[in-house]
Amino acid sequence: MRRNRFGISAAMVTGAVAVAGLAFAPGAAAVEPGSATITADCGLYGGGGATLTATQNGTSATITLSSDEITAPLAIGADSVQSTLTLVKAGGGTTAFTGTKNPAMAAGDGVTVGPIPGTVAAGDSLEAYGGSLKLTVFGITITCTAEGPQSPGPFVFE
């Protein structure tokens, strides 16, 4: 009987320590808001509403842009769009997210690029307005700019 009580007590202590450890463990880095919307102007290639979705893991971050209103003029293969999203820092300067990640898109499909990676620092506040998105497809570069501030506000990284 004594051995059973010791086993149960040890298990309870171990469980309590594990729960306490979870309560005091640092949370994963987060970006707020997780997504924001913009209205983009892509010049001769049109424009419209788009959603930016951000994630963060330490100093690494990714952003995905998707739009049902900005459409692919031709069929585009997966991972064939060179994308550079330049966001403006609240304190001055810019941060670029660059990559070639995109799903395959048929002509007329809404455009999605990303997740495209970038590097951030704790406290960075990044905004699409004043920056740009450059997409290079089939050797043609398309530049899109936000027509106003993103909503609900800039991305703030931990």
C-alpha positions in Angstrom: 0.0 0.0 0.0 2.8 2.3 0.9 4.4 1.9 -2.6 1.0 2.7 -4.3 0.7 6.0 -2.3 4.2 7.0 -3.2 3.5 6.2 -6.9 0.3 8.2 -6.9 1.9 11.1 -5.0 4.9 11.2 -7.4 2.5 11.2 -10.4 0.5 14.1 -8.9 3.7 16.1 -8.2 4.9 15.5 -11.8 1.6 16.5 -13.2 1.5 19.7 -11.1 5.0 20.6 -12.2 4.1 20.1 -15.8 1.0 22.3 -15.6 3.0 25.0 -13.8 5.6 24.8 -16.5 3.0 25.3 -19.2 1.6 28.3 -17.3 5.0 30.0 -17.2 6.3 28.9 -20.6 6.9 31.7 -23.0 4.3 31.9 -25.8 5.1 31.6 -29.4 5.9 34.8 -31.1 2.9 36.4 -32.6 2.0 39.2 -34.9 -1.1 41.4 -34.5 -3.3 41.6 -36.4 -2.9 38.2 -38.1 -4.4 39.6 -41.3 -5.2 42.9 -42.9 -6.9 44.2 -46.0 -5.7 46.7 -48.6 -7.0 48.1 -51.9 -4.2 47.7 -54.4 -3.5 49.6 -57.6 -1.6 47.5 -60.1 -1.5 50.1 -62.9 -2.4 48.7 -66.4 -2.9 45.2 -64.8 -5.9 46.4 -62.7 -6.3 46.2 -58.9 -8.8 45.7 -56.2 -9.1 44.4 -52.6 -6.5 42.0 -51.2 -5.8 40.3 -47.9 -2.4 40.1 -46.3 -1.9 37.3 -43.8 1.2 37.4 -41.6 2.8 34.8 -39.4 5.9 35.0 -37.1 8.3 32.5 -35.6 11.0 34.5 -33.8 12.7 36.8 -36.2 11.3 34.9 -39.2 8.0 36.0 -40.6 5.9 35.2 -43.7 3.2 37.1 -45.5 0.7 35.7 -48.0 -1.3 38.0 -50.3 -4.5 36.8 -51.8 -7.1 38.5 -53.8 -10.3 37.5 -55.7 -10.3 40.9 -57.4 -6.7 41.0 -58.8 -6.7 38.2 -61.3 -4.1 36.2 -63.3 -4.0 37.4 -66.9 -2.7 34.0 -68.0 -2.3 30.5 -66.5 0.6 30.6 -64.1 2.5 27.5 -62.8 3.1 26.8 -59.1 6.1 28.6 -57.6 6.8 30.6 -60.7 6.0 34.1 -59.6 9.0 36.1 -58.2 7.4 38.3 -55.5 8.8 41.1 -53.4 6.5 42.7 -50.9 8.1 45.9 -49.4 6.5 47.1 -46.2 7.1 50.5 -44.5 8.5 50.5 -40.9 6.8 52.9 -38.5 10.1 54.4 -37.4 11.4 54.8 -41.0 12.9 52.4 -43.5 11.4 49.3 -45.1 11.3 45.5 -44.7 11.2 43.3 -47.8 9.6 39.8 -48.0 10.8 38.0 -51.1 10.1 34.5 -52.5 8.7 32.4 -55.3 5.9 30.6 -53.5 2.5 30.6 -55.2 -0.1 28.0 -56.1 -0.9 27.2 -59.8 -3.4 29.7 -61.1 -5.6 29.5 -64.3 -6.2 32.6 -66.4 -8.9 34.6 -64.5 -8.2 33.1 -61.1 -7.7 35.4 -58.1 -4.0 35.9 -57.4 -2.3 34.4 -54.4 1.4 34.7 -53.6 3.2 33.4 -50.6 3.9 32.6 -48.0 6.9 34.8 -48.8 9.6 35.0 -46.1 11.2 38.1 -44.4 13.1 39.0 -41.3 11.5 41.1 -38.5 12.6 42.4 -35.1 10.6 42.6 -31.9 8.5 45.7 -32.0 8.6 46.2 -35.8 5.4 47.9 -37.0 5.0 47.3 -40.8 2.5 48.8 -43.1 1.7 48.2 -46.8 0.8 51.8 -47.6 3.8 53.5 -49.0 5.4 50.2 -49.9 4.9 48.0 -53.0 4.3 44.5 -54.2 6.4 43.5 -57.3 5.4 40.4 -59.2 7.6 39.1 -62.0 5.8 36.6 -64.2 7.1 35.5 -67.6 9.7 38.2 -67.4 7.1 41.0 -66.9 7.2 42.9 -63.7 3.9 44.2 -62.3 4.0 46.7 -59.5 1.1 47.1 -57.1 0.7 49.8 -54.4 -1.8 50.2 -51.6 -4.2 53.1 -52.2 -4.4 53.7 -48.4 -3.5 52.3 -45.0 -4.1 48.7 -44.4 -7.1 47.8 -42.2 -7.3 47.2 -39.2 -3.8 48.6 -38.9 -0.1 47.8 -39.4 1.4 44.4 -38.5 3.2 44.6 -35.1 5.7 41.8 -34.5 6.7 40.5 -31.1 
